[in-house]
Amino acid sequence: MGRVQDKVVIVTGASRGLGWADAKMLSREGARVVATDVLDFDASSSKEFDVDCRHLDVSKEQAWADLVAAVLDDYGRLDGLVNNAGVLHVADPVNFDLAEWRHMCAVNIEGVMLGCKYALPAMIGSGGGSIVNMSSIAARSGLYFYSGYCASKAAVAAYTRAVAVYCAQNKLGIRCNSVHPGGIDTPINLNIAAELGDRMDQMRLPQNSPISPGAPQMRMGEPDDIAYAVLYLISDESKYMSGEELYLDNTASITAAVVE
């Protein structure tokens, strides 16, 4: 207990799934957590875990400016940011809808960029901190049926490295790392499965596609598998770790594909 005692941490996309697991974990370990989402929170759950729940559309710059200003007013500092909010749309490179592509870029990339933009000055004023950007194994695994998602999450990893080097070379006392989960048992996976079912016939897929009916599936992880990693990265235990990509996927990103 107390691994992040009294640290003030913002977690985005935190009303459910990975974000909510992160918020609960950090709160249990002593952090003062400001959980944000564009979706509604379960009021009873937020009270049970002593989490400060607020509305935030991560793609809106003014919303970020207002949130960070309010957190500084209410708590006097900012020590951590978990850029967890993200969306996924299904499509191969030929069938992508431009509006869906732009929606993913706005949330997955611009949301991370804006979070860093407004968190960094607040953390500098607080004497340092840690930023965790949620990427995915899609950043390097070529999941062509999630092609736009792959692009957005690779951008998150690249931007994380840029922020980490900026902070290190300017001696800001701020670390920035990306976390790359494999398949995790969260509500978003139900939406993905439904969208895959609706769009399977539109996409060019070989018979041995990993999303073909009957294809073997790897075991899914649990949200806490990722939350423990986030806890480590927000805590001072990871004080020498910055600019890194932490993959948590039970070998999914290094398993050989079947290519005929």
C-alpha positions in Angstrom: 0.0 0.0 0.0 1.0 3.6 -0.5 3.2 3.2 -3.6 1.8 6.4 -5.0 0.8 8.1 -1.8 -0.7 11.5 -2.2 0.3 11.8 -5.9 -2.3 13.7 -7.9 -3.0 11.7 -11.1 -5.3 12.3 -14.1 -6.6 9.1 -15.8 -8.5 9.6 -19.1 -11.1 7.2 -20.6 -11.6 6.0 -17.0 -15.3 5.2 -16.8 -14.8 1.5 -17.5 -12.3 -1.0 -18.8 -8.6 -0.3 -18.5 -9.0 3.3 -17.4 -11.3 2.3 -14.5 -8.9 -0.4 -13.5 -6.0 2.1 -13.5 -8.0 4.6 -11.5 -8.9 2.0 -8.8 -5.4 0.7 -8.6 -3.8 4.1 -8.2 -6.5 5.1 -5.7 -5.9 2.0 -3.6 -2.2 2.8 -3.5 -2.8 6.3 -2.1 -3.1 8.5 -5.2 -5.6 11.3 -5.5 -7.1 10.3 -8.8 -9.0 12.5 -11.1 -10.8 10.1 -13.5 -12.1 11.5 -16.7 -14.3 10.3 -19.6 -16.7 11.6 -22.2 -19.0 8.8 -21.0 -20.9 8.8 -17.7 -19.4 7.2 -14.5 -21.1 4.7 -12.2 -21.6 7.0 -9.2 -21.6 4.3 -6.6 -18.3 2.8 -7.9 -16.6 6.2 -7.9 -17.6 6.8 -4.2 -16.5 3.3 -3.2 -13.0 3.9 -4.6 -12.7 7.6 -3.6 -12.1 8.7 -7.2 -12.8 12.2 -8.4 -14.8 11.7 -11.6 -15.0 14.5 -14.2 -16.2 14.9 -17.8 -13.5 15.3 -20.5 -13.5 15.0 -24.3 -9.8 14.4 -24.9 -10.0 15.7 -28.5 -11.0 19.2 -27.3 -8.1 21.5 -26.5 -10.1 24.0 -24.3 -11.4 21.0 -22.3 -7.9 20.0 -21.5 -6.9 23.5 -20.5 -9.9 23.8 -18.2 -9.3 20.4 -16.6 -5.7 20.9 -15.8 -6.4 24.4 -14.4 -9.2 23.0 -12.2 -7.0 20.2 -11.0 -4.2 22.6 -10.0 -6.8 24.8 -8.3 -8.3 21.9 -6.4 -5.2 19.9 -5.5 -2.3 22.3 -5.9 -0.2 20.0 -8.1 -0.1 17.4 -10.8 2.2 14.4 -10.5 0.9 11.9 -13.0 -1.1 11.5 -16.2 -2.5 8.3 -17.8 -3.5 9.0 -21.4 -5.8 6.0 -21.6 -8.7 7.2 -23.7 -9.0 5.6 -27.1 -11.3 4.3 -29.8 -11.1 1.6 -32.4 -12.8 1.2 -35.8 -12.6 -2.0 -37.9 -11.4 -1.8 -41.5 -8.6 -3.0 -43.8 -6.5 -0.5 -45.7 -8.9 -0.5 -48.7 -12.2 -0.1 -46.9 -11.4 2.5 -44.3 -14.0 5.3 -43.8 -12.3 8.6 -43.7 -14.5 10.0 -41.0 -13.8 7.0 -38.7 -10.0 7.4 -39.5 -10.2 11.0 -38.4 -12.2 10.1 -35.3 -9.5 7.7 -34.2 -6.8 10.2 -34.9 -8.6 12.9 -32.9 -9.0 10.7 -29.8 -6.0 8.4 -30.0 -3.3 10.8 -31.2 -4.5 14.4 -30.6 -5.9 13.4 -27.2 -2.5 12.2 -26.1 -0.7 15.2 -27.6 -3.1 17.6 -25.8 -2.8 15.7 -22.6 1.0 16.0 -22.7 0.8 19.7 -23.8 -1.2 20.7 -20.7 0.2 18.2 -18.2 3.8 19.1 -18.8 3.8 22.7 -17.5 1.7 21.6 -14.5 4.2 18.8 -13.7 7.1 21.2 -14.1 5.5 23.5 -11.6 5.0 20.5 -9.3 8.6 19.5 -9.4 8.3 16.5 -11.8 6.0 13.6 -12.6 5.2 10.7 -14.9 3.2 10.4 -18.1 1.9 7.0 -19.2 0.5 6.8 -22.8 -1.7 3.8 -23.6 -0.6 2.4 -26.9 -1.2 -1.2 -28.1 0.5 -4.2 -29.7 -1.1 -2.9 -32.8 1.6 -0.3 -32.9 3.9 -2.9 -34.5 2.0 -6.1 -35.2 0.4 -5.3 -38.5 -3.2 -6.1 -37.6 -4.5 -5.1 -41.0 -8.2 -5.5 -40.1 -7.5 -2.7 -37.6 -5.3 -0.7 -40.0 -6.1 2.8 -38.8 -5.9 1.8 -35.2 -2.4 0.4 -35.9 -1.4 3.8 -37.3 -2.8 5.7 -34.4 -1.2 3.6 -31.7 2.2 3.7 -33.5 1.9 7.5 -33.4 1.3 7.3 -29.7 4.5 5.3 -29.2 6.5 7.7 -31.4 5.2 10.7 -29.6 5.9 9.2 -26.3 9.6 8.9 -27.2 9.7 12.5 -28.3 8.2 13.7 -25.1 10.5 11.5 -23.0 13.6 12.9 -24.8 12.3 16.5 -24.4 11.9 16.0 -20.7 15.2 14.2 -20.2 17.4 16.7 -22.2 15.7 19.6 -20.5 16.1 18.0 -17.1 12.5 18.4 -16.2 12.2 15.5 -13.8 9.3 14.1 -15.9 9.2 10.6 -17.4 7.1 9.4 -20.3 6.5 5.8 -21.3 4.0 3.9 -23.4 2.1 0.7 -22.4 1.2 -1.8 -25.2 -1.5 -4.2 -24.1 -2.6 -7.3 -26.1 -6.2 -8.5 -26.0 -7.7 -7.5 -22.6 -11.1 -8.6 -21.3 -12.9 -5.2 -21.4 -16.2 -3.9 -22.7 -14.5 -2.5 -25.8 -13.8 -6.0 -27.0 -17.6 -6.7 -27.2 -18.0 -3.7 -29.5 -15.0 -4.8 -31.6 -16.5 -8.3 -32.0 -19.8 -6.9 -33.2 -18.1 -4.5 -35.6 -16.0 -7.3 -37.0 -19.1 -9.4 -37.6 -20.8 -6.5 -39.4 -17.8 -5.8 -41.6 -16.2 -9.2 -42.2 -17.6 -9.5 -45.7 -16.3 -6.0 -46.8 -12.7 -6.9 -46.0 -10.1 -8.9 -48.0 -9.2 -11.7 -45.5 -7.2 -14.9 -46.2 -8.6 -18.2 -45.0 -6.0 -18.3 -42.2 -6.9 -14.8 -40.9 -6.7 -14.7 -37.1 -10.3 -13.2 -37.1 -11.7 -16.0 -39.3 -14.4 -18.2 -37.7 -12.8 -21.0 -35.8 -9.3 -19.4 -35.8 -7.4 -20.2 -32.5 -7.4 -17.3 -30.1 -4.9 -16.4 -27.4 -5.9 -16.1 -23.8 -7.1 -12.6 -23.0 -5.6 -10.6 -20.1 -7.4 -8.9 -17.3 -7.6 -5.2 -16.7 -5.4 -5.4 -13.6 -2.6 -6.9 -15.7 -2.3 -3.5 -17.2 -3.1 -1.5 -14.1 -0.2 -3.0 -12.2 2.1 -1.8 -15.0 0.6 1.7 -14.9 1.0 1.8 -11.1 4.7 1.0 -11.5 5.2 3.7 -14.1 3.4 6.4 -12.1 5.3 5.4 -9.0 8.9 6.5 -8.1 9.9 2.8 -8.5 10.3 3.5 -12.2 12.4 6.6 -11.7 15.1 5.5 -14.3 12.6 4.4 -16.9 11.6 6.8 -19.7 10.9 6.6 -23.4 10.2 2.9 -23.2 7.6 0.7 -24.7 6.2 -1.8 -22.2 4.5 -4.8 -24.0 2.0 -6.8 -22.0 0.5 -9.4 -24.3 1.4 -13.0 -23.4 3.7 -13.2 -26.5 0.9 -12.1 -28.9 3.2 -9.5 -30.6 6.0 -12.0 -31.3 4.0 -15.1 -32.2 4.7 -16.1 -35.8 1.8 -15.7 -38.2 0.9 -18.4 -40.7 1.8 -17.2 -44.2 1.3 -19.6 -47.1 
